[in-house]
């Protein structure tokens, strides 16, 4: 059964049609925002919120 499902999935993936024709045509290129990477100071702060009790069994 699992082999049959895998074979049908492989056949569906190899349909021979372009992906754009299935979605209704070509889309415009995606907008990309570019920024320069720069180092920043990061302060790691941990605050205790409550009390935890360890249980041993």
C-alpha positions in Angstrom: 0.0 0.0 0.0 2.8 2.4 0.9 4.6 1.6 -2.3 1.5 2.4 -4.3 1.1 5.8 -2.6 4.8 6.6 -3.2 4.5 5.6 -6.9 1.4 7.7 -7.4 3.1 10.7 -5.7 6.1 10.3 -8.0 3.9 10.2 -11.1 2.0 13.3 -10.0 5.3 15.2 -9.5 6.4 14.3 -13.0 3.4 15.5 -14.9 5.4 17.3 -17.5 3.6 20.7 -17.1 5.3 23.8 -16.0 4.5 25.0 -12.5 3.5 28.5 -13.8 0.7 27.1 -16.0 -0.9 25.4 -13.1 -1.0 28.6 -11.0 -2.6 30.7 -13.7 0.4 32.4 -15.4 3.6 34.1 -14.6 4.0 36.2 -11.5 6.2 39.3 -11.2 9.6 39.0 -9.6 9.7 39.1 -5.8 10.7 42.4 -4.1 13.9 42.0 -2.2 15.2 44.4 0.5 18.9 44.6 0.9 20.7 45.8 4.1 24.4 45.9 5.1 25.3 43.7 8.0 26.8 45.5 10.9 27.9 44.4 14.4 25.6 45.4 17.3 26.0 45.0 21.1 23.7 42.4 22.5 23.1 42.0 26.3 21.8 38.7 27.4 19.6 39.2 30.4 17.8 36.4 32.3 15.1 37.2 34.9 13.7 34.7 37.3 9.9 34.5 37.0 9.0 31.8 39.6 10.0 28.9 41.6 10.6 25.4 40.3 10.6 22.2 42.4 12.4 19.0 41.2 10.6 15.8 41.9 12.5 12.5 42.1 10.8 9.2 41.6 
